[in-house]
Amino acid sequence: MPVSAYVDESYDLTEGYYLLCATLVDGSLAERIREWTRSLAIGSGKIHWHSEGADRRRILAKAVAAMDVTHVVVIGRPARREERARRKCLEVLLHELDRTGVSTASLESRQRGKDKLDHALVGACRYKRLISHRLQVQFIPGAAEPLLWLPDIVAGALHMAENGYHDHAKQIAEKIHRFETDLS
């Protein structure tokens, strides 16, 4: 079965970093993992790390650590401008996803204008031959796809680790392939 990636971000420009996380899900496991993730949500809303309390964050990090998924994370420093940092990190992430044989990268849709910028970047990456046409890229609203909640959880845990609280990130560390990129 093909492997798909689900991508979300976290950043702190005052601390000088931008982070993109892709959660890789084998197609044969996608529906089961999607249902498991949906079961973690409270009510009918989506999971958003920054809206969750400490107890819920602990539960979410533990659940993600138990799932049969891996995560590719790109952290760019020093991040001064959000869109430039995103472009540089996304370029590295898409190249890595394509290199590892991911068939589809689903990015959480931000806004029409920002999605257009990302779409243009995908075209530029293809033109520069950083990624092939095998890798399809799509934009999906976060509430519509529970698998997008997984990179949100991982990115949130890593965001906390960047700010000195490592407990959640330690739980999922062995499933993370981390890349650093220089944004200067």
Stockholm file with secondary structure:
# STOCKHOLM 1.0

chainA/1-184         MPVSAYVDESYDLTEGYYLLCATLVDGSLAERIREWTRSLAIGSGKIHWHSEGADRRRILAKAVAAMDVTHVVVIGRPARREERARRKCLEVLLHELDRTGVSTASLESRQRGKDKLDHALVGACRYKRLISHRLQVQFIPGAAEPLLWLPDIVAGALHMAENGYHDHAKQIAEKIHRFETDLS
#=GR chainA/1-184 SS CCEEEEEEEEEETTTTEEEEEEEEEETTTHHHHHHHHHHHSSTTSCCCGGGSCHHHHHHHHHHHHHSSCEEEEEEEESCCSHHHHHHHHHHHHHHHHHHTTCCEEEEECCCHHHHHHHHHHHHHHHHTTSSCTTSEEEEECGGGCGGGHHHHHHHHHHHHHHTTCCHHHHHHGGGEEEEEEECC
#=GC SS_cons         CCEEEEEEEEEETTTTEEEEEEEEEETTTHHHHHHHHHHHSSTTSCCCGGGSCHHHHHHHHHHHHHSSCEEEEEEEESCCSHHHHHHHHHHHHHHHHHHTTCCEEEEECCCHHHHHHHHHHHHHHHHTTSSCTTSEEEEECGGGCGGGHHHHHHHHHHHHHHTTCCHHHHHHGGGEEEEEEECC
//
